[in-house]
Amino acid sequence: MKQTTTPANTAKIGNFSPNILGNKRINIAIDGHAGCGKSTTAKQLARRLGYVYIDTGAMYRIVTWVFLRDGIPFDQENPQMLESLKAMEIDFVHNMEKGLCDIRLNGVVMDQEIRTPEISANVSPVSIHKAVREAMVEKQQQIAANKGVVMDGRDIGTVVLPHAELKVFMTADVAVRAKRRLAEMEKKGLAVSYEEVLFNLKERDRIDSTRAESPLKQADDAIVLDTTHLHIDDQVEKVLEWAKEKMSN
C-alpha cells in the first residue's frame, strides 16, 4: 500500500468544476459483465464530462482484500465480517495528476494490491452477502446524492441508482472479454494464463447473475451496449452522445 498524495494534489469529492456541457448534472449508471469495458468507459466519460467517477467494483475488492488479509471467513455472514465492515472507512479523493479519484481504505490509497488474481477470484463470493452489499450501497448512494457521478458495477441501475437519468448495460462475448482482461493484467505485470482468466470471468458471470442479493441484471430502462466489436473510443463516444441527450432534456 502507498500513502495518499499531498493535500495540494488531492481534493475531496464535491470540489469539482462545473461539467463541460452546462449546469444540468445527471447521474450515469453503467452495469454489465466483467471485462466488457465498463470501468474504462466510465473513467473516460467522467473525464470528458468533468464528473466524479466511482469504481464500485474497487470498493468490493477492498472488502475482499481486508477479509483475506485478516483471515475472516466469508462462506456465510458472521460477527467477524460485520465488525470488519464497521471498521472500514472507504472513500475517494480527487487526484489532480490522474484527473480521477483514488480509492482509499482508512486514509490509505489502494491500487495494485486489490487487482490481483486472488482478489478477482474471491470478490464475487464476498459480494453475495447482504451485509457487504448494504454497507457499500449506502456509501455509493451518499456519494451520488449531489449528482454529477458516473458509477459502474453490477447493480447500479437496479439497486444503487434506480433513478439515474442515464442507465447503460454493457456486455460482450466472453472470449473477447477474457482476451481484453488478459492484456490488461499482463500490462500490469501480473502473470496469469488465458484459461485462468476465462474461467474466472465465466465463474463471476455465473455468481453475479444467480446470487440472491442484488443479482446482475439489465434495468428495464437501460440502453444495451454490446462492445464485442467496438473500440474503447467508440464506446465512450456512444455513451457520451446518450449523456448529452439526457442533459439537454
C-alpha positions as a printed NumPy array, in Angstrom:
array([[  0.   ,   0.   ,   0.   ],
       [  1.092,   3.554,  -0.625],
       [  0.227,   6.732,   1.182],
       [ -2.062,   9.287,  -0.412],
       [ -0.658,  12.195,  -2.324],
       [ -0.111,  15.51 ,  -0.596],
       [ -3.117,  17.742,   0.165],
       [ -2.023,  20.047,  -2.667],
       [ -2.658,  17.284,  -5.187],
       [ -5.96 ,  15.996,  -3.873],
       [ -9.421,  17.339,  -3.209],
       [-12.353,  15.624,  -1.57 ],
       [-15.333,  14.695,  -3.702],
       [-17.545,  17.699,  -4.247],
       [-14.766,  20.155,  -5.13 ],
       [-15.05 ,  19.6  ,  -8.867],
       [-15.509,  22.216, -11.564],
       [-18.902,  22.533, -13.298],
       [-19.315,  19.975, -16.064],
       [-18.387,  20.971, -19.59 ],
       [-21.863,  20.568, -21.029],
       [-23.735,  23.078, -18.897],
       [-25.226,  23.382, -15.459],
       [-27.564,  20.384, -15.584],
       [-25.912,  17.5  , -13.768],
       [-27.104,  13.922, -14.085],
       [-26.099,  10.569, -12.673],
       [-24.922,   7.883, -15.081],
       [-25.213,   4.202, -14.116],
       [-23.161,   1.67 , -16.083],
       [-23.763,  -2.019, -15.41 ],
       [-22.663,  -5.169, -17.155],
       [-20.492,  -8.248, -17.208],
       [-16.879,  -8.296, -16.024],
       [-14.317,  -7.423, -18.68 ],
       [-16.626,  -5.677, -21.155],
       [-15.024,  -2.253, -20.722],
       [-17.287,  -0.721, -18.068],
       [-14.561,   0.847, -15.943],
       [-12.503,   2.17 , -18.859],
       [-15.576,   3.68 , -20.492],
       [-16.792,   5.148, -17.209],
       [-13.405,   6.705, -16.41 ],
       [-13.051,   8.37 , -19.801],
       [-16.662,   9.504, -19.714],
       [-16.155,  11.115, -16.313],
       [-13.073,  12.956, -17.585],
       [-14.932,  14.237, -20.636],
       [-17.876,  15.448, -18.569],
       [-15.924,  16.752, -15.589],
       [-17.861,  14.286, -13.438],
       [-16.87 ,  12.132, -10.473],
       [-16.068,   8.509, -11.363],
       [-16.9  ,   5.933,  -8.696],
       [-15.434,   2.462,  -9.18 ],
       [-17.856,   0.381,  -7.119],
       [-16.015,  -2.795,  -8.051],
       [-12.924,  -1.431,  -6.318],
       [-14.986,  -0.984,  -3.154],
       [-15.892,  -4.678,  -3.135],
       [-12.286,  -5.547,  -3.953],
       [-11.165,  -3.636,  -0.859],
       [-13.612,  -5.566,   1.312],
       [-12.304,  -8.806,  -0.197],
       [ -8.696,  -7.73 ,   0.4  ],
       [ -9.425,  -6.97 ,   4.057],
       [-11.252, -10.265,   4.627],
       [ -8.373, -12.228,   3.094],
       [ -5.727, -10.215,   4.936],
       [ -7.426, -10.693,   8.291],
       [ -8.434, -14.313,   7.736],
       [-12.132, -13.513,   8.006],
       [-14.279, -16.355,   6.617],
       [-16.894, -15.35 ,   4.039],
       [-18.666, -18.603,   3.284],
       [-21.526, -17.163,   5.316],
       [-22.219, -13.958,   7.238],
       [-20.613, -13.939,  10.679],
       [-19.802, -11.487,  13.532],
       [-16.195, -11.029,  12.333],
       [-17.402,  -9.92 ,   8.924],
       [-19.846,  -7.411,  10.402],
       [-17.25 ,  -5.923,  12.75 ],
       [-14.749,  -5.626,   9.916],
       [-17.257,  -3.783,   7.717],
       [-17.954,  -1.298,  10.504],
       [-14.229,  -0.555,  10.837],
       [-13.703,   0.103,   7.106],
       [-13.693,   3.749,   6.069],
       [-13.761,   3.705,   2.283],
       [-13.699,   6.999,   0.446],
       [-12.454,   8.689,  -2.72 ],
       [-10.147,  11.67 ,  -3.231],
       [ -9.53 ,  13.511,  -6.472],
       [ -6.049,  13.034,  -7.877],
       [ -5.105,  16.079,  -9.952],
       [ -2.438,  14.189, -11.901],
       [ -4.809,  11.401, -12.94 ],
       [ -7.832,  13.616, -13.354],
       [ -9.775,  10.923, -11.497],
       [-10.38 ,   9.699,  -7.972],
       [ -8.157,   7.443,  -5.897],
       [ -9.941,   4.987,  -3.629],
       [ -8.772,   4.86 ,  -0.017],
       [ -9.149,   2.465,   2.873],
       [ -8.885,   4.215,   6.225],
       [ -6.961,   7.066,   4.597],
       [ -4.535,   4.888,   2.578],
       [ -4.742,   4.765,  -1.221],
       [ -5.369,   1.252,  -2.558],
       [ -4.256,   0.292,  -6.043],
       [ -2.422,  -2.792,  -7.337],
       [ -2.989,  -4.838,  -4.181],
       [ -6.718,  -5.088,  -4.961],
       [ -6.188,  -6.021,  -8.649],
       [ -4.53 ,  -9.414,  -8.203],
       [ -5.908, -12.757,  -9.484],
       [ -6.539, -13.816,  -5.865],
       [ -8.819, -10.826,  -5.274],
       [-10.563, -11.365,  -8.63 ],
       [-11.258, -14.996,  -7.742],
       [-12.812, -14.111,  -4.367],
       [-14.614, -10.821,  -4.918],
       [-17.861, -12.4  ,  -6.163],
       [-18.197, -14.805,  -3.195],
       [-17.633, -11.85 ,  -0.867],
       [-20.086,  -9.611,  -2.73 ],
       [-23.029, -12.004,  -2.473],
       [-23.53 , -11.232,   1.222],
       [-26.347,  -8.876,   2.142],
       [-24.327,  -7.127,   4.871],
       [-21.497,  -6.372,   2.446],
       [-23.798,  -5.047,  -0.262],
       [-25.847,  -2.929,   2.134],
       [-22.706,  -1.293,   3.55 ],
       [-21.304,  -0.486,   0.093],
       [-24.626,   0.655,  -1.404],
       [-25.136,   3.111,   1.44 ],
       [-21.743,   4.695,   0.737],
       [-22.395,   4.785,  -3.014],
       [-25.767,   6.492,  -2.637],
       [-24.28 ,   9.111,  -0.33 ],
       [-21.64 ,   9.955,  -2.931],
       [-24.203,  10.255,  -5.74 ],
       [-26.655,  12.435,  -3.791],
       [-25.367,  15.683,  -5.353],
       [-25.457,  14.355,  -8.952],
       [-22.611,  14.588, -11.463],
       [-21.5  ,  10.993, -10.92 ],
       [-20.516,   8.185, -13.297],
       [-20.795,   4.89 , -11.443],
       [-20.164,   1.4  , -12.784],
       [-20.808,  -2.002, -11.298],
       [-23.313,  -4.875, -11.312],
       [-26.436,  -3.401,  -9.696],
       [-26.092,   0.36 , -10.16 ],
       [-29.132,   0.917, -12.361],
       [-31.324,  -1.573, -10.495],
       [-30.379,  -1.045,  -6.837],
       [-27.854,   1.713,  -6.158],
       [-29.126,   4.43 ,  -8.512],
       [-32.559,   3.272,  -9.705],
       [-33.431,   6.876, -10.626],
       [-30.249,   7.634, -12.587],
       [-31.015,   9.754, -15.632],
       [-28.904,   7.524, -17.904],
       [-28.508,   3.776, -17.492],
       [-26.257,   1.689, -19.719],
       [-25.93 ,  -2.096, -19.671],
       [-22.681,  -3.277, -21.27 ],
       [-21.927,  -6.768, -22.485],
       [-19.535,  -8.594, -24.835],
       [-18.597, -12.106, -25.907],
       [-16.835, -13.841, -23.001],
       [-13.847, -14.926, -25.138],
       [-13.29 , -11.321, -26.203],
       [-13.622, -10.18 , -22.617],
       [-11.032, -12.729, -21.496],
       [ -8.525, -11.546, -24.102],
       [ -9.022,  -7.923, -23.051],
       [ -8.683,  -8.724, -19.354],
       [ -5.552, -10.807, -20.003],
       [ -3.895,  -7.939, -21.896],
       [ -4.863,  -5.6  , -19.07 ],
       [ -3.28 ,  -7.821, -16.432],
       [ -0.14 ,  -8.508, -18.477],
       [  0.329,  -4.768, -18.878],
       [  0.35 ,  -4.522, -15.094],
       [  2.978,  -7.263, -14.869],
       [  0.61 ,  -9.901, -13.492],
       [  1.421, -13.482, -14.551],
       [ -1.802, -15.287, -15.449],
       [ -2.953, -17.583, -18.269],
       [ -5.792, -17.015, -20.733],
       [ -7.525, -20.172, -19.472],
       [ -7.407, -18.89 , -15.902],
       [ -8.85 , -15.513, -16.888],
       [-11.585, -17.13 , -18.999],
       [-12.591, -19.471, -16.176],
       [-12.64 , -16.588, -13.695],
       [-14.905, -14.481, -15.94 ],
       [-17.345, -17.345, -16.545],
       [-17.487, -18.071, -12.83 ],
       [-18.037, -14.411, -11.985],
       [-20.831, -14.216, -14.57 ],
       [-22.495, -17.244, -13.003],
       [-22.235, -15.997,  -9.434],
       [-23.145, -12.395, -10.239],
       [-26.221, -13.385, -12.263],
       [-27.588, -16.008,  -9.862],
       [-26.858, -14.544,  -6.426],
       [-29.898, -13.871,  -4.235],
       [-28.787, -10.393,  -3.171],
       [-28.826,  -7.748,  -5.962],
       [-28.056, -10.022,  -8.922],
       [-26.594,  -8.677, -12.141],
       [-29.459,  -7.856, -14.498],
       [-30.389,  -5.215, -17.019],
       [-32.613,  -2.411, -15.732],
       [-35.849,  -2.07 , -17.697],
       [-34.909,   1.435, -18.85 ],
       [-31.217,   0.723, -19.563],
       [-29.669,   1.055, -23.02 ],
       [-27.732,  -2.054, -24.084],
       [-24.224,  -1.55 , -25.451],
       [-22.548,  -4.642, -26.923],
       [-18.809,  -3.925, -27.006],
       [-17.671,  -7.16 , -28.688],
       [-16.671,  -5.357, -31.875],
       [-16.264,  -1.818, -30.533],
       [-13.031,   0.04 , -29.866],
       [-12.937,   1.749, -26.477],
       [-13.066,   5.208, -28.118],
       [-16.268,   4.229, -29.917],
       [-17.784,   3.004, -26.657],
       [-17.049,   6.297, -24.941],
       [-18.388,   8.386, -27.822],
       [-21.621,   6.428, -27.909],
       [-22.313,   6.823, -24.175],
       [-21.256,  10.489, -24.31 ],
       [-23.816,  11.02 , -27.064],
       [-26.525,   9.458, -24.891],
       [-25.446,  11.594, -21.921],
       [-25.686,  14.81 , -23.965],
       [-29.223,  13.867, -24.965],
       [-30.212,  13.36 , -21.32 ],
       [-28.622,  16.64 , -20.285],
       [-30.486,  18.587, -22.936],
       [-33.904,  17.242, -21.937]])
